[in-house]
Amino acid sequence: MIKADLHVHTEYSPDCNTPLAIIIDHCREIGIDCLAVSDHNTIEGALKMQDIAPFLVIVAEEILTPRGEIMGMFLKENIPAGLSVAATISRIRAQGGLVAVPHPFDRFRQSALDSEITRGLAEQGEIDIIEVFNSRTPLYSSSARAERFAKKYGIPGSAGSDAHTIRAIGNAYVEMPEFNGREDFLNALAEGTVFGRRTNPLVHISSVLARLKSKL
């Protein structure tokens, strides 16, 4: 079994300052065996991490659409922000990626995908993965709703720290069988067990400061 934190940001996100090498060292210290590196609107950091990490790295991207964020996993090319939900999903599918919905039903997060859009996509079979636990989602009721949603539509549930700081990595993870590739990942995820704890809300201050630093 491996421990996979399936939502982590790096210095390649505008609201995170954490270098790749520091992330790798920390994961080895705390026993995280797999990361989905999912920076905002770029896979550059994920590709570099994949080259240097001694553990499995899933190339992912948290993509902002006009209706909220969608995560593409197992990507090969960047997908630009600002495309429609349908166009974003089409771009993910075109490169053999998986469509994931991060932090669903988080009423405090403006970037959460619209709930009605999420429901419609699930009914159309367009969602491969639902994030049922995100450490930066403040309300347990949001996570509980995501879990019920995943069960209702038979969608594998993932978990991620959504870490923007080094100490947040590993706050949520899935303990799951080892896997080899995209299809095997879905099967392994369906057999996994979610573990997680909330990240201190004050961590959002770090994200704001990182974003300001990036703009300057």
N, C-alpha and C positions, 0 to 999 in steps of 0.2 A: 504493500500500500504506500501511496505517496500523499504528501500534504501540498495542495495546490491553492495558492492565493490567486484568484482569477480576475483581479482588477487592481492594478498597481500603476502609478504614474512615476515619471522620471523627470530629469531636468529638461527633457524635450517637450514637456507641457509648460505652458506659460505661467501656471500657478504652482509650480513645483521646482525646487532647486536641488533635488537629490541626485548626485552623480551615479552613473551606472555601477562603477566599481564598489561604491559604498553599499549599494543595494545588494550586490552579489555577496559581499562579505557578511552582511547582516542576515541574509537568507541562510547562509551556511551555519551561522551561529545559532539560529533559532529553529533550524530543521525544516525550512520550507524547501521542497524538492521541485516545485514547478511554479512558474509565474506566467500570468497573462499580462504582458506589458501593453497597456491600453491608453497611451497618451492622447491628448485632445487633438484630433484632426491631423495626426501624423503617425507613420509607423517607423520613422527614422531611428528613434531610440530603441524600439523593439528589435529591429533588424540588427543593430549593433550589439544589443544585449545577447541576442541569439548566437552571435559569433564568438562572444567571450565568456559566457556563463558556463559553469561546469554542470549545470542542471538544465532541465527542459524549459524552454521559453516559447510561449505561444505568441505569435505576432498578432496583436489586436489594435484596434483604434476606436476611440470614443468619438463618434461623428455627430456634430450638431446639425440638425435639420430645423426647418421652421416650426416643427411641432414637437421638438424635443430631441434628446440624444438616443442614438442607436449604436450598439457596439458590433463591429465586425471582428470575427476571430478567424485565425488561420489565413491571414491576408498576405498578399504578395506586393500590392501596390497601394499607395495613398488614395483615399477617397476624400474629395474636397468637402468642406462644410458648406451648408446653404442649399444643398440639393433637396428636393422633396423626399418624403419618406419612401415613396415607391421607387424613385430613382436611386436612392441610397441603397436600398435592399437589392435592387437590380445590379448595382456595381459590386456589392458583396458576393452575390450569387455568381456573377460572371467570372470571378477569380477563384471559385470553389470554396468560398468562405462560409462561415456560419453566422446567422443573425441572432444576436442576443439583445435583450432589453435590460439595461442597467438601472438600478435604483427605481423600480416601478412604484407608482402610487405614493411617492414621497411628496407630500403636499407642500413642504417647505422648500423644495428644490425647483427652481424655475426651469431647469434643464431636463427635468423628468419628462419622458414621453407622455403625451396626452393619453389619459386613461381610455377614452373611447377609441382612439387609434390603436392602442395596445390590444383592446378586446377584439376589434375588427381584424387585426393581423393574426391573432390567435385562431379566430374562427376560420380564417383563410389558410391556416397551416403555414404561415410565413415566419413564425418565430421558432427557432431551434432551441433557445436557452432563455430562461428567466432568472435574473439575479434575485434570489429569495432572501439573501441576507447581505446587506451593505453596511459596513461599520460606521459610515458617516450619516446614515439615515437615522434621525433621532427617535422616531416613534416605533415601538415594537408592533403596534397595530399595522403599520405599513408593511413590515416584514411578514406578519401573519396573513395579511391580505394577499401578498405575493405568493406565499406558500399555497394558499387555497386556490389561487388562480392557476398555479403550475399543476396542481393535482387535477383540477377540473378539466384542463385541456391536454393533460398527459405530456407536459413539457418538462424536460430535465431542469432541475434547479441548481444554480451556481451560487457561490459566495465569494465575496472579495472585500478586502480592507478599504479599497478605494484610496489607498495610501498616497498622500502628498508629502509626507514626512517620513523619515527613516523608521522611527519608533512605531509608527502605525502599521507597518508591514506585518502581516501574519495575524492581525486582529480578527480576521475572518479567513477561513479556508475550507476546502472540501477534502476530506480524507477519502481517497478513491483508488481503485486499482490502477496500475501502470497502464499506459495506452501507447498506441503507435498510430499517429495520424488522426485525421478529422473524424472519420466514422467511428473508429475505435474510441475516440474521446467521448463521443455522445453516449456510447454504451457504458463506458467506465463512469461517466458523470451520473448516469441514472442509478448506478450501484453505490454511489458515494454517500457520505454522511457530512452534513454541514455543521461546522463549529464556528462560533464567533462571539465577539463582545463589542460593545459600543466604543467608538473613539471619543475622547473628550472633545466636546464641541468647541473648545478654545483653539483646537487645531486649525479651525477655519481662518484664524488670524494669520497663521503662517502662509496659507494660500493667498490671502489678500496681499500680504507683503511681497510674496514672490511675484504676483501678477504686476504689482506696481514697479518692482525692480525690472521685470521684463519690458515694461512699457518705457521705462527710463533708458 
